[in-house]
Amino acid sequence: MDAHEVNRARAKLAEGVGHREKWRLALDVFDELAGWGLVPPVVVADAGYGQNADFRDNLDGRGIGYVVAVRSDVTVHPHDARPTAPAWSGNGRKPQPCYRDRPSSVAALAAVMAGRLSPG
């Protein structure tokens, strides 16, 4: 028995029980709420969750609105931007979808939005 197995036995962990990421546990909570007929009006989360695209996508998939923090160096595209794939020539790999325009940083977007929202 290796040290890992000894620690699991000491903690009385059942076979098959392992690590589960916090964001997945949070989604489990929302699923349990949905089972009770409840949906949170909005989820507010720190950047630990906000940086996780899978978490945000899963909230979207469940129809749950969210406001999450992200680092200022994160890049974004406009809400209506859609990735497109160039036509495939039939040779080699199919081209992967990509955005036509370069992304901007959240910090730059915030500065632009602040200018639009300021009185004047």
DSSP file (Angstrom, degrees, kcal/mol; ACC not computed):
  #  RESIDUE AA STRUCTURE BP1 BP2  ACC     N-H-->O    O-->H-N    N-H-->O    O-->H-N    TCO  KAPPA ALPHA  PHI   PSI    X-CA   Y-CA   Z-CA
    1    1 A M              0   0    0      0, 0.0     2,-0.1     0, 0.0     0, 0.0   0.000 360.0 360.0 360.0 124.0    0.0    0.0    0.0
    2    2 A D     >  -     0   0    0      1,-0.1     4,-2.3     4,-0.0     5,-0.2  -0.280 360.0 -97.1 -82.9 174.5    1.6    3.3   -1.1
    3    3 A A  H  > S+     0   0    0      1,-0.2     4,-2.5     2,-0.2     5,-0.2   0.855 123.2  54.8 -60.4 -37.1    1.4    6.6    0.9
    4    4 A H  H  > S+     0   0    0      1,-0.2     4,-2.2     2,-0.2    -1,-0.2   0.933 110.0  45.6 -62.5 -46.3   -1.6    7.8   -1.1
    5    5 A E  H  > S+     0   0    0      2,-0.2     4,-2.5     1,-0.2    -2,-0.2   0.875 111.2  53.5 -65.5 -37.5   -3.6    4.7   -0.4
    6    6 A V  H  X S+     0   0    0     -4,-2.3     4,-2.6     2,-0.2    -2,-0.2   0.931 109.7  47.9 -62.2 -45.6   -2.7    4.9    3.3
    7    7 A N  H  X S+     0   0    0     -4,-2.5     4,-2.1     2,-0.2    -2,-0.2   0.894 111.5  50.3 -62.9 -40.0   -3.9    8.5    3.5
    8    8 A R  H  <>S+     0   0    0     -4,-2.2     5,-2.3     2,-0.2     4,-0.5   0.914 112.2  47.2 -64.4 -42.1   -7.2    7.5    1.7
    9    9 A A  H ><5S+     0   0    0     -4,-2.5     3,-1.0     1,-0.2    -2,-0.2   0.911 111.0  51.2 -65.7 -41.9   -7.7    4.6    4.1
   10   10 A R  H 3<5S+     0   0    0     -4,-2.6    -1,-0.2     1,-0.3    -2,-0.2   0.873 111.9  46.8 -62.6 -37.4   -7.0    6.8    7.2
   11   11 A A  T 3<5S-     0   0    0     -4,-2.1    -1,-0.3    -5,-0.2    -2,-0.2   0.511 109.7-127.9 -81.9  -4.6   -9.5    9.4    5.9
   12   12 A K  T < 5 +     0   0    0     -3,-1.0     2,-0.4    -4,-0.5    -3,-0.2   0.884  43.0 174.2  58.0  42.2  -12.0    6.6    5.3
   13   13 A L      < -     0   0    0     -5,-2.3    -1,-0.2    -6,-0.1     3,-0.1  -0.648  31.2-119.3 -79.6 133.9  -12.6    7.7    1.7
   14   14 A A    >   -     0   0    0     -2,-0.4     3,-1.8     1,-0.1    -1,-0.1  -0.338  38.7 -87.9 -68.3 153.5  -14.8    5.4   -0.3
   15   15 A E  T 3  S+     0   0    0      1,-0.3    -1,-0.1    -2,-0.0     3,-0.1  -0.379 115.4  23.8 -60.6 136.8  -13.4    3.8   -3.4
   16   16 A G  T 3  S+     0   0    0      1,-0.3     2,-0.5    -3,-0.1    -1,-0.3   0.314  89.5 124.8  88.7  -9.3  -13.9    6.0   -6.4
   17   17 A V    <   +     0   0    0     -3,-1.8    -1,-0.3     3,-0.0     2,-0.2  -0.724  34.8 145.4 -84.7 129.9  -14.2    9.2   -4.4
   18   18 A G        -     0   0    0     -2,-0.5     2,-0.1    -3,-0.1    -4,-0.0  -0.780  48.4 -43.2-147.5-169.1  -11.7   11.7   -5.6
   19   19 A H        -     0   0    0     -2,-0.2     2,-0.4     1,-0.0    -1,-0.1  -0.365  45.7-173.5 -65.7 140.1  -10.9   15.4   -6.2
   20   20 A R        -     0   0    0     -2,-0.1     5,-0.1    -3,-0.0    -3,-0.0  -0.990  29.3-112.5-136.1 128.0  -13.7   17.5   -7.8
   21   21 A E     >  -     0   0    0     -2,-0.4     4,-2.0     1,-0.1     3,-0.4  -0.193  22.0-120.7 -61.2 149.3  -13.0   21.1   -8.8
   22   22 A K  H  > S+     0   0    0      1,-0.2     4,-2.5     2,-0.2     5,-0.2   0.867 112.6  55.8 -59.0 -38.6  -14.8   23.8   -6.9
   23   23 A W  H  > S+     0   0    0      1,-0.2     4,-1.8     2,-0.2    -1,-0.2   0.860 107.5  49.1 -66.7 -32.7  -16.5   25.1  -10.0
   24   24 A R  H  > S+     0   0    0     -3,-0.4     4,-2.1     2,-0.2    -1,-0.2   0.884 109.9  51.7 -70.7 -37.6  -18.0   21.7  -10.7
   25   25 A L  H  X S+     0   0    0     -4,-2.0     4,-1.8     2,-0.2    -2,-0.2   0.900 107.9  52.6 -63.1 -39.8  -19.2   21.5   -7.1
   26   26 A A  H  X S+     0   0    0     -4,-2.5     4,-2.0     1,-0.2    -1,-0.2   0.914 108.2  50.3 -62.1 -42.1  -20.8   24.9   -7.6
   27   27 A L  H  X S+     0   0    0     -4,-1.8     4,-2.4     1,-0.2    -1,-0.2   0.876 106.4  56.1 -63.6 -36.4  -22.6   23.6  -10.7
   28   28 A D  H  X S+     0   0    0     -4,-2.1     4,-2.3     2,-0.2    -1,-0.2   0.897 105.7  51.6 -60.2 -39.7  -23.8   20.6   -8.7
   29   29 A V  H  X S+     0   0    0     -4,-1.8     4,-2.5     2,-0.2    -2,-0.2   0.924 109.7  48.6 -63.3 -44.2  -25.4   23.1   -6.2
   30   30 A F  H  X S+     0   0    0     -4,-2.0     4,-2.3     1,-0.2    -2,-0.2   0.877 110.7  51.5 -64.3 -36.4  -27.2   24.9   -9.0
   31   31 A D  H  X S+     0   0    0     -4,-2.4     4,-1.8     2,-0.2    -1,-0.2   0.893 109.1  50.2 -66.1 -39.0  -28.4   21.6  -10.4
   32   32 A E  H  X S+     0   0    0     -4,-2.3     4,-0.9     2,-0.2    -2,-0.2   0.917 109.8  50.6 -65.2 -41.9  -29.7   20.6   -7.0
   33   33 A L  H ><>S+     0   0    0     -4,-2.5     5,-2.6     1,-0.2     3,-1.1   0.920 107.9  53.1 -58.8 -43.5  -31.5   23.9   -6.7
   34   34 A A  H ><5S+     0   0    0     -4,-2.3     3,-1.8     1,-0.3    -1,-0.2   0.869 102.1  59.3 -61.1 -36.0  -33.0   23.3  -10.2
   35   35 A G  H 3<5S+     0   0    0     -4,-1.8    -1,-0.3     1,-0.3    -2,-0.2   0.753 105.4  49.6 -62.8 -23.6  -34.3   19.9   -8.9
   36   36 A W  T <<5S-     0   0    0     -3,-1.1    -1,-0.3    -4,-0.9    -2,-0.2   0.352 125.7-104.5 -93.1   3.2  -36.2   21.9   -6.2
   37   37 A G  T < 5S+     0   0    0     -3,-1.8     2,-0.4     1,-0.3    -3,-0.2   0.682  82.2 126.0  81.6  18.0  -37.6   24.2   -8.9
   38   38 A L      < -     0   0    0     -5,-2.6    -1,-0.3    -6,-0.2    -2,-0.2  -0.897  35.2-177.9-114.1 139.7  -35.3   27.1   -8.0
   39   39 A V        -     0   0    0     -2,-0.4    -8,-0.0    -3,-0.1    -9,-0.0  -0.996  32.1-118.5-131.9 128.1  -33.0   29.0  -10.2
   40   40 A P        -     0   0    0      0, 0.0    25,-0.3     0, 0.0     3,-0.2  -0.410  17.5-134.7 -63.9 139.8  -30.7   31.8   -8.9
   41   41 A P  S    S-     0   0    0      0, 0.0    24,-0.4     0, 0.0     2,-0.3   0.861  84.3 -11.0 -64.3 -33.1  -31.6   35.1  -10.5
   42   42 A V        -     0   0    0     22,-0.1     2,-0.5     2,-0.0    24,-0.2  -0.957  63.3-134.6-162.2 147.2  -27.9   35.8  -11.0
   43   43 A V  E     -a   66   0A   0     22,-2.3    24,-2.8    -2,-0.3     2,-0.5  -0.921  16.1-164.1-106.1 131.5  -24.6   34.3   -9.9
   44   44 A V  E     +a   67   0A   0     -2,-0.5     2,-0.3    22,-0.2    24,-0.2  -0.973  20.4 167.2-114.9 126.4  -21.8   36.7   -8.6
   45   45 A A  E     -a   68   0A   0     22,-1.9    24,-1.9    -2,-0.5    -2,-0.0  -0.955  32.2-113.3-142.0 156.6  -18.4   35.1   -8.5
   46   46 A D    >>  -     0   0    0     -2,-0.3     4,-2.5    22,-0.2     3,-1.4  -0.177  48.8 -87.6 -79.4 179.2  -14.7   36.1   -8.1
   47   47 A A  H 3> S+     0   0    0      1,-0.3     4,-2.4     2,-0.2     5,-0.2   0.718 120.2  73.5 -65.4 -21.7  -12.1   35.7  -10.7
   48   48 A G  H 34 S+     0   0    0      1,-0.2    -1,-0.3     2,-0.2   -25,-0.1   0.870 113.9  26.0 -58.4 -35.2  -11.3   32.2   -9.6
   49   49 A Y  H X4 S+     0   0    0     -3,-1.4     3,-1.6     2,-0.1     7,-0.3   0.812 118.2  60.7 -91.3 -39.3  -14.6   31.2  -11.3
   50   50 A G  H 3< S+     0   0    0     -4,-2.5    -3,-0.2     1,-0.3    -2,-0.2   0.797  99.0  56.7 -62.5 -30.6  -14.7   34.0  -13.8
   51   51 A Q  T 3< S+     0   0    0     -4,-2.4     2,-0.9    -5,-0.2    -1,-0.3   0.636  88.4  91.3 -73.5 -12.7  -11.5   33.0  -15.5
   52   52 A N    <>  -     0   0    0     -3,-1.6     4,-2.0     1,-0.2     3,-0.2  -0.740  55.8-171.0 -93.7 105.0  -13.0   29.5  -16.1
   53   53 A A  H  > S+     0   0    0     -2,-0.9     4,-3.0     1,-0.2     5,-0.2   0.854  86.8  57.1 -62.5 -35.9  -14.7   29.4  -19.5
   54   54 A D  H  > S+     0   0    0      2,-0.2     4,-2.2     1,-0.2    -1,-0.2   0.903 106.7  49.3 -63.2 -39.7  -16.2   26.0  -18.8
   55   55 A F  H  > S+     0   0    0     -3,-0.2     4,-2.0     2,-0.2    -2,-0.2   0.949 113.6  45.3 -62.6 -49.1  -17.9   27.4  -15.7
   56   56 A R  H  X S+     0   0    0     -4,-2.0     4,-2.4    -7,-0.3    -2,-0.2   0.911 112.8  50.9 -62.6 -42.6  -19.3   30.4  -17.6
   57   57 A D  H  X S+     0   0    0     -4,-3.0     4,-2.7     1,-0.2    -1,-0.2   0.894 109.4  50.9 -61.8 -39.7  -20.4   28.1  -20.5
   58   58 A N  H  X S+     0   0    0     -4,-2.2     4,-1.2     2,-0.2    -1,-0.2   0.863 108.4  51.3 -68.4 -35.0  -22.2   25.8  -18.1
   59   59 A L  H  <>S+     0   0    0     -4,-2.0     5,-2.7     2,-0.2     3,-0.4   0.937 111.2  48.6 -63.9 -45.1  -24.0   28.7  -16.4
   60   60 A D  H ><5S+     0   0    0     -4,-2.4     3,-1.7     1,-0.2    -2,-0.2   0.932 108.8  53.7 -57.1 -46.3  -25.1   29.9  -19.9
   61   61 A G  H 3<5S+     0   0    0     -4,-2.7    -1,-0.2     1,-0.3    -2,-0.2   0.763 109.8  47.8 -61.9 -25.8  -26.3   26.3  -20.7
   62   62 A R  T 3<5S-     0   0    0     -4,-1.2    -1,-0.3    -3,-0.4    -2,-0.2   0.429 115.3-115.7 -93.4  -0.6  -28.4   26.3  -17.6
   63   63 A G  T < 5 +     0   0    0     -3,-1.7     2,-0.6    -4,-0.4    -3,-0.2   0.789  66.4 145.4  71.5  27.5  -29.9   29.7  -18.3
   64   64 A I      < -     0   0    0     -5,-2.7    -1,-0.2    -6,-0.2    -2,-0.1  -0.877  43.5-137.6-102.6 122.3  -28.3   31.3  -15.2
   65   65 A G        -     0   0    0     -2,-0.6   -22,-2.3   -24,-0.4     2,-0.3  -0.394  27.3-171.4 -72.1 154.5  -27.2   34.9  -15.5
   66   66 A Y  E     -a   43   0A   0    -24,-0.2     2,-0.4    -2,-0.1   -22,-0.2  -0.996  30.0-161.5-149.9 153.8  -23.8   35.8  -14.0
   67   67 A V  E     +a   44   0A   0    -24,-2.8   -22,-1.9    -2,-0.3     2,-0.4  -0.967  30.9 172.7-130.0 114.4  -21.5   38.6  -13.1
   68   68 A V  E     -a   45   0A   0     -2,-0.4   -22,-0.2   -24,-0.2     2,-0.2  -0.937  29.9-120.9-127.8 148.0  -18.0   37.3  -12.6
   69   69 A A        -     0   0    0    -24,-1.9     2,-0.3    -2,-0.4   -19,-0.2  -0.553  30.2-178.5 -80.1 149.3  -14.6   39.0  -12.0
   70   70 A V        -     0   0    0     -2,-0.2   -23,-0.1   -20,-0.1     2,-0.1  -0.948  35.2 -92.5-139.3 161.4  -11.8   38.4  -14.5
   71   71 A R    >   -     0   0    0     -2,-0.3     3,-1.5   -24,-0.2    35,-0.2  -0.417  36.1-118.8 -70.4 153.3   -8.2   39.7  -14.6
   72   72 A S  T 3  S+     0   0    0      1,-0.3    35,-1.6    34,-0.1    34,-0.4   0.679 110.2  62.7 -70.2 -16.9   -7.6   42.9  -16.6
   73   73 A D  T 3  S+     0   0    0     33,-0.1    -1,-0.3    32,-0.1     2,-0.1   0.439  76.2 114.1 -88.8   2.1   -5.3   41.1  -19.0
   74   74 A V    <   -     0   0    0     -3,-1.5    32,-2.4    31,-0.1     2,-0.3  -0.478  64.1-133.2 -68.5 141.5   -8.0   38.7  -20.2
   75   75 A T  E     -B  105   0B   0     30,-0.2     2,-0.3    -2,-0.1    30,-0.2  -0.745  25.5-175.1-100.0 149.7   -8.9   39.3  -23.8
   76   76 A V  E     -B  104   0B   0     28,-3.2    28,-2.4    -2,-0.3     3,-0.0  -0.915  17.5-144.3-138.6 161.3  -12.5   39.6  -25.1
   77   77 A H        -     0   0    0     -2,-0.3    25,-0.0    26,-0.2    22,-0.0  -0.859  44.7 -82.5-118.1 158.3  -14.5   39.9  -28.3
   78   78 A P    >   -     0   0    0      0, 0.0     3,-1.9     0, 0.0    -1,-0.1  -0.246  45.2-110.1 -57.1 152.6  -17.7   41.9  -28.7
   79   79 A H  T 3  S+     0   0    0      1,-0.3    -2,-0.0    -3,-0.0     0, 0.0   0.760 117.7  48.3 -60.0 -26.0  -20.8   40.0  -27.6
   80   80 A D  T 3  S+     0   0    0      2,-0.0    -1,-0.3     0, 0.0     2,-0.2   0.433  83.4 116.3 -96.7   1.8  -22.0   39.6  -31.2
   81   81 A A    <   -     0   0    0     -3,-1.9    -4,-0.1    18,-0.0    18,-0.1  -0.488  44.9-168.8 -71.0 137.5  -18.7   38.3  -32.6
   82   82 A R        -     0   0    0     -2,-0.2    18,-0.3    16,-0.1     2,-0.1  -0.993  21.8-120.6-128.5 132.9  -18.8   34.8  -34.0
   83   83 A P        -     0   0    0      0, 0.0     2,-0.3     0, 0.0    16,-0.3  -0.475  31.0-165.4 -70.2 142.7  -15.8   32.7  -35.0
   84   84 A T  B     -C   98   0C   0     14,-2.8    14,-2.5    -2,-0.1    12,-0.0  -0.942  12.6-136.6-127.8 151.6  -15.9   31.6  -38.6
   85   85 A A        -     0   0    0     -2,-0.3     3,-0.1    12,-0.3    11,-0.1  -0.897  24.3-118.0-107.4 135.3  -13.8   28.9  -40.3
   86   86 A P        -     0   0    0      0, 0.0    -1,-0.0     0, 0.0     0, 0.0  -0.276  49.1 -80.8 -61.6 157.1  -12.3   29.5  -43.8
   87   87 A A        -     0   0    0      1,-0.1     2,-0.4     7,-0.1     0, 0.0  -0.330  48.2-118.1 -60.5 141.6  -13.5   27.2  -46.5
   88   88 A W        -     0   0    0      1,-0.1    -1,-0.1    -3,-0.1     6,-0.1  -0.702  12.6-152.6 -85.7 131.1  -11.8   23.8  -46.5
   89   89 A S        -     0   0    0     -2,-0.4    -1,-0.1     2,-0.3     3,-0.1   0.621  42.4-111.8 -77.0 -13.2   -9.9   23.0  -49.6
   90   90 A G  S    S+     0   0    0      1,-0.3     2,-0.4     3,-0.1     4,-0.1   0.264  89.3  99.5  96.9 -11.3  -10.3   19.3  -49.1
   91   91 A N  S    S-     0   0    0      2,-0.1    -1,-0.3     0, 0.0    -2,-0.3  -0.881  81.9 -14.2-110.6 141.5   -6.7   18.8  -48.4
   92   92 A G  S    S-     0   0    0     -2,-0.4     2,-0.1    -3,-0.1    -2,-0.1  -0.191 109.7 -13.8  70.9-162.5   -5.1   18.4  -44.9
   93   93 A R  S    S-     0   0    0      1,-0.1    -2,-0.1    -5,-0.0    -3,-0.1  -0.382  75.4-103.6 -73.1 151.0   -6.9   19.3  -41.7
   94   94 A K        -     0   0    0      1,-0.1    -1,-0.1    -6,-0.1    -7,-0.1  -0.537  46.4-102.4 -69.8 140.1  -10.1   21.3  -41.8
   95   95 A P        -     0   0    0      0, 0.0    -1,-0.1     0, 0.0    -7,-0.1  -0.364  34.7-121.6 -65.4 143.6   -9.4   24.9  -40.7
   96   96 A Q        -     0   0    0      1,-0.1   -12,-0.1   -11,-0.1     2,-0.0  -0.600  31.0-101.0 -83.6 144.5  -10.4   25.8  -37.2
   97   97 A P        +     0   0    0      0, 0.0     2,-0.3     0, 0.0   -12,-0.3  -0.359  49.2 172.0 -62.3 144.0  -12.9   28.6  -36.6
   98   98 A C  B     -C   84   0C   0    -14,-2.5   -14,-2.8   -16,-0.1     2,-0.3  -0.967  35.8 -97.2-147.9 163.0  -11.4   31.9  -35.5
   99   99 A Y        -     0   0    0     -2,-0.3   -18,-0.0   -16,-0.3     0, 0.0  -0.600  23.0-140.4 -82.1 143.5  -12.5   35.4  -35.0
  100  100 A R  S    S+     0   0    0    -18,-0.3     2,-0.3    -2,-0.3    -1,-0.1   0.878  85.4  51.2 -71.0 -37.8  -11.9   37.9  -37.8
  101  101 A D  S    S-     0   0    0      1,-0.1    -2,-0.1    -3,-0.0   -20,-0.0  -0.706  93.3-104.6-103.4 152.8  -10.9   40.7  -35.5
  102  102 A R        -     0   0    0     -2,-0.3    -1,-0.1     1,-0.1    -2,-0.1  -0.412  40.4-111.8 -69.5 147.8   -8.2   40.7  -32.8
  103  103 A P        -     0   0    0      0, 0.0     2,-0.3     0, 0.0   -26,-0.2  -0.338  25.8-138.9 -73.9 162.9   -9.5   40.6  -29.2
  104  104 A S  E     -B   76   0B   0    -28,-2.4   -28,-3.2    -2,-0.0     2,-0.1  -0.833  24.6 -99.7-116.4 161.9   -9.1   43.5  -26.9
  105  105 A S  E  >  -B   75   0B   0     -2,-0.3     4,-2.4   -30,-0.2   -30,-0.2  -0.443  25.3-121.3 -77.7 154.5   -8.2   43.4  -23.2
  106  106 A V  H  > S+     0   0    0    -32,-2.4     4,-2.7   -34,-0.4     5,-0.2   0.878 115.3  57.1 -59.8 -37.6  -10.9   43.8  -20.6
  107  107 A A  H  > S+     0   0    0    -35,-1.6     4,-1.9   -33,-0.2    -1,-0.2   0.916 107.9  46.0 -61.3 -43.4   -9.0   46.8  -19.3
  108  108 A A  H  > S+     0   0    0    -36,-0.3     4,-2.1     2,-0.2    -2,-0.2   0.909 112.9  49.9 -66.3 -41.8   -9.3   48.5  -22.7
  109  109 A L  H  X S+     0   0    0     -4,-2.4     4,-2.8     1,-0.2    -2,-0.2   0.907 109.3  51.9 -62.4 -41.7  -12.9   47.6  -23.0
  110  110 A A  H  X S+     0   0    0     -4,-2.7     4,-2.4     1,-0.2    -1,-0.2   0.891 108.7  51.0 -62.4 -39.4  -13.6   49.0  -19.5
  111  111 A A  H  X S+     0   0    0     -4,-1.9     4,-1.6     2,-0.2    -1,-0.2   0.911 111.9  46.9 -65.2 -41.8  -11.9   52.3  -20.4
  112  112 A V  H  X S+     0   0    0     -4,-2.1     4,-1.6     1,-0.2    -2,-0.2   0.935 113.6  47.8 -63.9 -46.4  -14.1   52.6  -23.6
  113  113 A M  H  X S+     0   0    0     -4,-2.8     4,-1.9     1,-0.2    -2,-0.2   0.864 107.4  56.1 -65.2 -35.8  -17.2   51.7  -21.7
  114  114 A A  H  X S+     0   0    0     -4,-2.4     4,-1.2     1,-0.2    -1,-0.2   0.892 106.5  51.1 -63.0 -38.4  -16.4   54.2  -19.0
  115  115 A G  H  < S+     0   0    0     -4,-1.6    -1,-0.2     1,-0.2    -2,-0.2   0.860 110.8  48.5 -65.5 -35.9  -16.1   57.0  -21.6
  116  116 A R  H  < S+     0   0    0     -4,-1.6    -1,-0.2     1,-0.2    -2,-0.2   0.817 115.3  44.3 -72.5 -30.9  -19.6   56.0  -23.0
  117  117 A L  H  < S+     0   0    0     -4,-1.9    -1,-0.2    -5,-0.2    -2,-0.2   0.602  88.2 104.7 -92.0 -12.0  -21.2   56.0  -19.6
  118  118 A S  S  < S-     0   0    0     -4,-1.2     2,-0.0    -5,-0.2    -3,-0.0  -0.439  78.9-107.4 -73.6 143.8  -19.7   59.2  -18.2
  119  119 A P              0   0    0      0, 0.0    -1,-0.1     0, 0.0    -2,-0.1  -0.352 360.0 360.0 -66.3 146.3  -22.0   62.2  -18.1
  120  120 A G              0   0    0     -3,-0.1    -2,-0.1    -2,-0.0    -3,-0.0   0.388 360.0 360.0 149.7 360.0  -21.3   64.9  -20.6
